[in-house]
Amino acid sequence: MKFTTTFSLLILTFSVGASDFETLKSLAIGRDSQAQYQLGQMYQRGEGVEQDEAQAFYWIEQAAENGNTQAQAEVAEAYLTGKGTPQDNEQAIYWLTLLATNGHLSAQIRLGQLFEHQSAGLPAQSQALIWYRVAATKDPKAEQLYSQLLEKKFNQQRARQISQIKLLDNLLVQSENPPAREKLPPAVSAKESSGALVGSSLIWGSFLALFLLIVAILRQLLLKKQKIYQKNTSVQTQKLSEQQQTIKKQKQQLAALFQEVKKLQHQVQSNKKTATTTTSQKLELACALFGYHPKQIPDMKQIKLRYKQLSKLYHPDLKGSDDEMKRLNQSLKIILAHVKQ
């Protein structure tokens, strides 16, 4: 089956038409990593479709998430160079580390070069996130540790921002409300204190000039801090927007997958004269929902991990619905029953 899919993709490479593109996209929606990688290449080169770096990166990253090593290497390089996505050394090192731990020689050399030139110097917390994320694909405990540390990092970053805002507010209040000058004692005699008055005026004048200089410096620092804060806020807003776009695209892909499932259900119902669905047909529908092929079902550990991921999308408390969650639970029972046979 895998050889047949790969052979069909090679044919599509040399003759890309509208129907071929839709076929390839349908395979990509069905979580075929080779089809996802090929679709990303088409968007990247503008073959049969308008060139789009963002779409190219999205599909290549999907292929990487599904275990395509060539796609994983390209995603790592994209994060290093900022091609099709904002530059992010931490993400790049994660993908290179994943490849390196699986024996990918080029990734091992690339990691060595990054650390040698100190361009990959990451704090301990970021390194822990990378290793937890690598292990999370095979261990639920590592997935839980990754989520906890990610939440801790977000809270620390938020606390630092709040502290900076308070510091800026204090500096602004101090610059707008300078301390009042003390009144000079009244002169006892003009003749006796004329010299002292002149000296005192010079001293107070110097203090006033120094105070105004300090105020000016503090104001400049305040403006600089405000610009830095605005820049950081803008960057975070941009990242949040990109994450929202990514989630939106994923939901679109899931919606398309759901439509394919509904179409398959309709075909099954129209081809059968009775309302009874055979066991093999139920298994095909369940596998379609999970993104598996009935002849290529993974072990129970991978099935349960996939179920957790889909629950985050179909659960009623997470913008899903009761019907979708019931369908997911029923599909899980069918697949597990088949695996236990």
Order of alpha helices (4+ residues) and beta strands (2+ residues): alpha-alpha-alpha-alpha-alpha-alpha-alpha-alpha-alpha-alpha-alpha-alpha-alpha
